[in-house]
Amino acid sequence: MASSLRSVVLLGSTGSIGVQALSLIDAHRADFTVVALAAGGGNIPLLIEQAKRFGVSIVGCASGDRALLQEALPGVEVIVGANAAEEIAAIPADVTLNAITGSIGLRPTLAALAVGNTLALANKESLVAGGDLVMAYGRDRIIPVDSEHSALYQCMLAGKLSDVKKVILTASGGPFRDRSDLSTVTIAEALTHPTWSMGNVVTINSATLVNKGLEIIEAHYLFDLPYEKIEAVVHPQSVIHSMVEFKDGSTLAQASPPNMKGPIGYALGFPDRT
């Protein structure tokens, strides 16, 4: 990493991506400083612990007891309400990591881009719900955090968009890829992913392959590609995260262990590697 300290605003700090991001930042205190956190409100004790550990100056929470938060975090500005994440996202920083789940992440995405922050985007629903709008706000300042799109982003640095023949997103196939009868499937089974450790929403969407459909839409907007140039293939080992085939017949693949800290670190530190 470069010697300068990089300021980070983290949205969705108590979720799977948020927790992993803070673990990574904690191991690289000389490279990153966390200036603000936002969370949904489902785990207030964890949010308080995170705010204390990283010495943040502002905390946002979609729901919760403001007085309780203020008492637990003296000297910290506390924002509570439906627009808390959007307000936190608008804080100027070197990079804003949007790790919120669902389409409620769209307005914070736009808020971060509107103030000129680099956006580490883990909220694919921002693009599914408002792709044209998001791209108009700042295509060049978005670094994808989804493992597949991080892989495509890295591979595409080797060539021009006009030279891309197609991109191939990989899919693990989920926990039911070898089962023909799904009539007895349980929620517990759907939440037991064979290769990835993720939040519940993404894990369920992966089990049904709905997640891959959302990722195809995400790739369409991120890389300005027509849908006929986007394919998906089942790759159970989850080692190759995506591939780019160029018009000269070359195919570049990005491979790494199935761990989200890789794409998180890449997005937080870009253009340096953490």
N, C-alpha and C positions, 0 to 999 in steps of 0.2 A: 504494500500500500504506500501511497504518497505520504509525506511527513505531515501535511496539514490535517487538522481535525475536521471531520465531516459531521455536520449537524443533521440529525434525523428526527422527523415527526412520524410517529407510529400510530396508525389507526387499526383497531382490532387487536390490541395488545394482549388480551387474555385468551385469544383463540390459538389454534394450532400453529399457524404461521407466525403470529405475533410472539408467542412464547419461544419459538425456535429462533426468531430474529434477535430477540433480547439475549438469548443464550450465546449467540454468535457475537453480538456486540459486547457482551460481558467479557468475552475472551479476547477482544481487541479494543480495549479501552483507549489505547493510544491513537486509534484511528477514527473512532466514532464517539459522539456525544448525543444523548437523547434529550431533546428540548421539550417535547410534549407527547402525551399519551392519550388515546381515546379508546373506550371500550363500550360494549352494549349495556352492561350493568348486571350481567348474570353471575359475575364473580367479583364482587366488590373487594373482598379481602385480598385477592391476588392483585387487583389493580392498585390498591394502596401499597402493597409490598413492592410492586414494580416501581411505583413513583418514588418511594423512599430509596430503593436500591440504586436508582439511576439519577436521583437528585433533579427530577424534572421541575420546571417552573409552572407548567400548566397541565391540568388533567381535565378530560372531558368524559362524560358518561351519559348515555342515552336515557337511562332511568336509574333512580337511586335516591338516597337521602343526602341532599347537599350538605346539610349541617353535620352529618356523620363524617362525610368525606373531608369537610373543612377542618373538623376537630382532629381527624387523624393525620391531616396534611397541613399543618400550620405554615403559613407563608407561601403556599401554593395556590395559584388561581384555579378555582374549580368551576367548570361549566356543566350544568345538568340540563338535559332536555333533548327533544327530537333532533335539533339542529347542532348538537354538540360536536359531532364528528366533522360536520361541514365547517364549523368555526375553527376547530383545531387544524383542519386540513389547510386553511388559509394562512396559517402562520408561516412566514418565510423561513426556509431551511434549504440546505443543500439537496436533501432528498426526502420525499414523503413516501412512506410505505403504506399502501392501502391494502390491508389484509382483512377488510370487512367482508362478511359473507352476504350475498344477495344483492338485489338491485338497489337497495338503500345506499350502496356504495357509490352510485353514480354522481350524486351532488358533491360529495367530498372529492371525488376524482376531478371534477370540473373546477372545484375551488382551489385545489393544489396546483393545477395547471394554470389557472387564471393569475396566480401570483408569481408564476415563473419558476416554480420548483420542479426539479427532476422528479418524475413519478415512477416509483417501483410498484408495478401494478400486479397485485395478486387477486384482485377483484374482477374476475372475467365478466361478471354480470354487467359491469359498467359498459362494456363493449357490446354485449348481447342486447342490452336495453337501449343504448344510445351511442352506438359506434360512430355514426357520422358526426355527431356533435362532439364527441371526445376527440376524434381525429382533427377536427377543425380547431380545437383549442390548443393542440400541441403535440402532433405526431412525433416530432423529433426529440421530445423530452420524456418519452415513455420507454421504460426498460421493463419487459415482461418478467414476471416471477413464476408463472406456471412452468413446470419443468420442460414441457414440450416446446413452449414458445421461447423460453430462454435458450433452448437448444437451437431452434430455428434462427433466432437473433444472432447467436454466435457463428453459426454456419454461414449466414448471409453476409457476414463481414468479409468473406473471401471473394465476393463477386458483386455484380450489379443486379438490381431487380430485373432489368430487361433481359438478363442472361438466365434467369430461373425458368426451368422447364416445368417443375412441379415441386411441391413439398410433401413430405410424408410424416404425419403424426403417428407416433406409436401409442398403443394401448395395451395395458396388461391383460385385458379381457375380464378382469375382476374375479371374484371368488367362485362364480358359477360357469366359467368358460367351458368346463368339461362335463357339465350336467345338462341332460336333455329334458328332464322333468323338473320344473321349477314350482310345482304345485305345493310343495311342503317347505318352501324356503322360509326361514325365520329372519327377523330383524337382526338378531345376534350374528347369524351367518353372514348377512349382507354387510355388517360392520367389521367383519374379519377379513381385511384385505390381505392377499397373499404376499405382496411385496412392499406396499407403501404404508406409512403411518401418517394418517391425515385426519382432519376434522370430520365430524359425522356427516355433514351435508355432502361434502365432496366424496366421501367414502361410499355413501348410498348411491350418489349419481354415477360413480364409477362402476358399482355393481350392476347397474341397469344399462350402462354405456351411454346414458344421457349426457354425462360429462364430456364425452368425446364429441358429441354434436355441438355442445356449447363451445368447445375448443376450436372446432372448425370455423364457427362464426367468428371467434376471437382472432384466429389467424387471418381470416379474410380482411378484417379491419386493420389489424396491426401492420400487416405487410402489403396491403393494397393489392391483394391477389384475387382473381376470379375464382369462384368455387370449383370450377373444373380443374384447377391446378392444385387443389388440396385433397390429399388422400389420407386414409388411416389404415393401419395394419396392426394386427394383434402380435405383440412381442412379450410373451409371458415373463421373460427374465427381467424386464424393465431396466436394462443396462444402457441401450441406445434410446435416447429420449426423443429424438426426431432427426430427420434427414432432409437435405436439400439436393435435388438433382438439377444440374445446369445443362444448358442446351448443347454443350460439347460432350456430354455423356458422363461427366464427372459427378459423383455423388459424395457429398460430405455428410458425416454423421457425428453427432456429439454424444459421447458416452461418459458415464460416471455412475457411482453407486446410487441406488434409489433413495436419496436423502434430500429433503427440501432445503437443507442448509446450503447446498451448492448454488442453486439458482437465487436464493435469498442473498447470499454473500456477493454473488456476481452483480446483482442489481443495486445493492447498497454501495458497492465499491467502484462500480464502472466509472472510468475505463480501466481502473486497476483491479487486480484480483486479490481477494481477501484470503 
